[in-house]
Amino acid sequence: MSDSNAPPPPPLVDIRDADFAYGARSILKGISLSVPRGKLVAIMGGSGCGKTTLLRLIGGQLKASRGSVHVDGQDVGALEKDDLYALRRKMGMLFQFGALFTDMTVFDNVAFQLREHTGLPEDMIRDLVLMKLNAVGLRGAAGMYPSELSGGMGRRVALARAIALDPMLMMYDEPFAGLDPISLAVVGQTIRRLNDALGITSIVVTHDVLESMQIVDYMYFISDGRIVGHGTPVEIRASSEPFIKQFVHAELDGPVPFHYPSRPYAADLGFNGGASS
């Protein structure tokens, strides 16, 4: 019998006061966030705000210049190469446009990781691939090539490939980009169903507010390299924080201005004493 008073397990992903910069250009500034086990969390913000950089810190492709990034209790930035690769094998990644191998069939795309990283016999690989394709509704497309797939189908094949090794953590980089409304809904609901059915933890980097609010458990908003707000979808809808309000409701002006900083407009036109833009 479980103890209802037992403390919750530590988060699968725990980031504390993380900074990162490309040269002199600061990208992340004191980012702190956590992703509980078994939950689906969205990271949102404008283009170039550091969302994808955050995924790269979690995956160990980049190292924070300050602060810490822990995944499953391990300090990612401090891991040696072999330990980092072992941790990465427990992660799945869905890239922005799928990144399928164009000269391989759907079946072989999904089988790729199983053939590369396991010693399983081919008949077992076949069963596993068909299982993953069935989970995303595309078992019937196993013999097709990426060029024969719609955008939404390609994204689902990439998802099947990403979960081939049964990761504990799935990361999605703009999974809804370029999809029509039907495909977008299918991909979104597939992400939610797989998260729950497989008992995994998922992080979704996206601009799509409406779809995210229907599938995620929690949301973080990044602006100018900092966390400016977070909460459940219900809390986010009711938020009065200026950036969140502008982002969620697609308002033209706000903390993110319509006009890029410039000299007064009248000065550019050669007049003196004009009002600023």
WONORFEN-V408447 format. One record per run of one state. SS is the DSSP state (@ for helix, = for strand, . for the rest). FROM is the first residue (numbers start at 1). TO is the last residue. If there is no record, write none. Layout:
ss:SS from:FROM to:TO
ss:SS from:FROM to:TO
This chain:
ss:. from:1 to:12
ss:= from:13 to:22
ss:. from:23 to:24
ss:= from:25 to:35
ss:. from:36 to:39
ss:= from:40 to:45
ss:. from:46 to:50
ss:@ from:51 to:59
ss:. from:60 to:65
ss:= from:66 to:71
ss:. from:72 to:73
ss:= from:74 to:75
ss:@ from:76 to:78
ss:. from:79 to:80
ss:@ from:81 to:88
ss:. from:89 to:90
ss:= from:91 to:94
ss:. from:95 to:104
ss:= from:105 to:105
ss:@ from:106 to:117
ss:. from:118 to:121
ss:@ from:122 to:135
ss:. from:136 to:138
ss:@ from:139 to:141
ss:. from:142 to:144
ss:= from:145 to:145
ss:@ from:146 to:148
ss:. from:149 to:150
ss:@ from:151 to:162
ss:. from:163 to:168
ss:= from:169 to:173
ss:. from:174 to:180
ss:@ from:181 to:198
ss:. from:199 to:200
ss:= from:201 to:205
ss:. from:206 to:208
ss:@ from:209 to:215
ss:. from:216 to:217
ss:= from:218 to:223
ss:. from:224 to:225
ss:= from:226 to:231
ss:. from:232 to:232
ss:@ from:233 to:237
ss:. from:238 to:241
ss:@ from:242 to:248
ss:. from:249 to:264
ss:@ from:265 to:268
ss:. from:269 to:277
